[in-house]
């Protein structure tokens, strides 16, 4: 778990053995889900034209994000924030349309579906690391536009593009820390007792 990294730098023109990818996806599918709803759907993007269209969506959102960062715009544009074109496998994780599950989610219907899918992504991420493969979670895209590209049914929502593949090396620490973008905080700052205590 400590060696898991959000990877961006992949070895171009590499591949993943089909059995290895199946093990990774099987690990994802063993994730817990509220009410056993299993709301995750995995779409492997193999078509080169479709992958390029997805990469263009990511490029557009990258530029829009940069504009919002004002004084850090140029610094952001210099960061490697995705590996959609270079990774060996590109998988879109889509939140399935609500199936009406009430068990465990009456008061938090959207949140519990999303949390369940996030558990599957975490399993997939850790399984990739066990297989010595890098994985990067890309969230820079317009969900409606990506849903259209992937022919998703009404009510389905893409929540992640997962770039998976061989890497030359794993980052020693999170890439954003290495780049000086942001520093992680110590667990002590996130632990409270009997309520949220403001500093």
Long-range contacts (C-beta under 8 A, 24 or more apart in sequence): 1-126, 3-129, 3-170, 4-125, 4-126, 4-129, 5-129, 5-134, 5-170, 5-171, 5-174, 5-175, 6-135, 6-136, 6-137, 6-174, 6-175, 7-83, 7-134, 7-135, 7-136, 7-163, 7-167, 7-170, 7-171, 7-175, 8-80, 8-81, 8-82, 8-83, 8-136, 8-163, 8-175, 9-80, 9-83, 9-86, 9-134, 9-167, 9-168, 10-83, 10-86, 10-87, 10-88, 10-134, 10-136, 10-163, 10-165, 10-166, 10-167, 11-86, 11-88, 11-165, 11-166, 11-167, 11-168, 12-86, 14-88, 14-165, 14-166, 15-88, 16-88, 16-89, 16-133, 16-164, 16-165, 16-166, 20-131, 20-133, 21-89, 21-164, 23-127, 23-131, 24-124, 24-127, 24-128, 24-131, 24-133, 24-164, 25-124, 27-123, 27-124, 27-126, 27-127, 28-120, 28-121, 28-123, 28-124, 28-127, 29-120, 30-123, 31-116, 31-119, 31-120, 31-122, 31-123, 32-116, 32-119, 33-116, 33-117, 33-119, 33-120, 34-101, 34-103, 34-104, 34-105, 34-112, 34-113, 34-115, 34-116, 35-101, 35-102, 35-103, 35-104, 35-105, 35-112, 37-99, 37-101, 37-105, 37-113, 37-116, 38-116, 39-95, 39-96, 39-99, 39-113, 39-116, 39-117, 40-93, 40-94, 40-95, 40-96, 40-116, 40-117, 40-120, 40-121, 41-93, 41-94, 41-95, 41-96, 41-156, 42-91, 42-92, 42-93, 42-94, 43-91, 43-92, 43-93, 43-94, 43-150, 44-89, 44-90, 44-91, 45-90, 45-91, 45-92, 45-150, 50-149, 51-84, 51-85, 51-90, 52-85, 53-149, 54-84, 54-90, 54-92, 54-141, 54-146, 54-149, 54-161, 55-84, 55-85, 57-141, 57-142, 57-145, 57-146, 57-149, 58-82, 58-84, 58-138, 58-140, 58-141, 58-161, 60-142, 61-140, 61-141, 61-142, 62-140, 65-140, 75-181, 79-175, 79-176, 79-179, 79-181, 80-175, 81-138, 81-140, 82-136, 82-138, 82-140, 82-161, 82-163, 83-136, 83-138, 83-163, 83-165, 84-138, 84-161, 84-163, 86-163, 86-165, 87-136, 87-163, 87-164, 87-165, 88-133, 88-164, 88-165, 88-166, 89-163, 89-164, 89-165, 90-161, 90-162, 90-163, 90-164, 91-161, 91-162, 91-164, 92-146, 92-150, 92-158, 92-160, 92-161, 92-162, 93-117, 93-120, 93-121, 93-158, 93-159, 93-160, 93-161, 93-162, 94-147, 94-150, 94-152, 94-156, 94-157, 94-158, 94-159, 95-156, 95-157, 95-158, 95-159, 96-155, 96-156, 97-153, 97-154, 97-155, 97-156, 98-155, 114-159, 117-159, 121-160, 121-162, 124-162, 125-162, 128-164, 129-170, 132-166, 133-164, 133-165, 133-166, 133-167, 134-163, 134-164, 134-165, 134-166, 134-167, 134-170, 135-162, 135-163, 135-164, 136-162, 136-163, 137-161, 137-162, 138-162, 138-163
